[in-house]
Amino acid sequence: MPTIALLQAHFFNIKGVFTDDFPGNPPTPFNYTGTQPKNFQTVTGTKLYRLAYNSTVQLVLQDTGMLAPENHPVHLHGFNFFEVGRGTGNFNPKKDPKKFNLVDPVERNTIGVPAGGWTAIRFIADNPGVWFMHCHLEVHTTWGLKMAFVVDNGEGPNESVLPPPPDLPKC
């Protein structure tokens, strides 16, 4: 079990607890809703994705048909987000954004990624710290359907992570 929380490692700049090289795109693109690739093993490691304070973030959450397409309720801690689009099959970055709802999108903190499809969300990274995103089906989290963002501090104390309380228990 870990002895240091990710947020503590971030706040105190403790090296060796995590890296901030979580890929921004799939390392090996493939037909996500078709047959599985030859090697579909997950990579182990504690890799976070770093976001600049107040940056606009767009995520496309793509279901895969590698074992069995399934609806995934994905939850993001620390933020509400807007669902700007969804569809079936593979997300097409050239065609699908043209159909996004940028006028009155639904605001959520948990979204269903449709079986064999995708959901696109947007949020502003205006809450500094380390924030977990995961499938709400607990067994899927244990299989690796999870990740975390580290949002950098902005300017001044109102845009920065607060220090931990002096009586914070150890992990």
Residue, then its C-alpha position, 0 to 999 in steps of 0.5 A: m500500500p502507498t505511504i504517501a497520498l498523491l495530493q501530499a506528494h504534489f503539495f510537498n513536491i515529493k519525487g518518485v510517488f507519481t509521474d505526470d506523463f499520462p498520455g493525452n491520446p491512446p499510445t496505440p490507436f486501433n478500432y476501439t469498437g472492433t476486434q481487439p488488438k494483439n496486445f491490449q495489456t494495460v501499463t502499470g504505473t502511477k501516471l497523472y495528467r498535468l493541467a495548467y490552472n484555468s485551462t479548458v479541457q476536452l475529453v473524449l471517453q471512448d468505450t472499447g469492444m475488446l472484451a464486451p462493450e459495456n456502459h461505463p458511468v465515469h465520475l470526475h472528482g473536483f469538477n463539474f463538466f459539460e457533456v458536449g457530445r456522444g455517439t456510437g462507434n469510434f469517435n471521429p475527430k474530424k466529423d463528430p466535433k461539428k455536432f457538439n452541443l456548445v449552446d446548452p450542454v448538460e452539466r454533470n460530475t458523472i456521465g455514462v459512456p455508452a456501450g460501443g460508443w463515446t462521450a465528449i466532455r469539457f470543463i475548466a481546470d480551476n480547482p488546483g490539486v490532484w483529482f481522480m477520474h474513474c468508472h463507478l463500477e468498482v471492479h472496473t476501477t480495479w482493472g485500471l479504468k481510472m486516472a488522475f489529473v494534477v492541476d497546477n496552482g494559479e496565482g495567489p492563495n485563492e488559486s492554490v492548494l491549501p496546506p494539509p492540516p497539522d493533524l492529518p493522519k498518515c496513509 
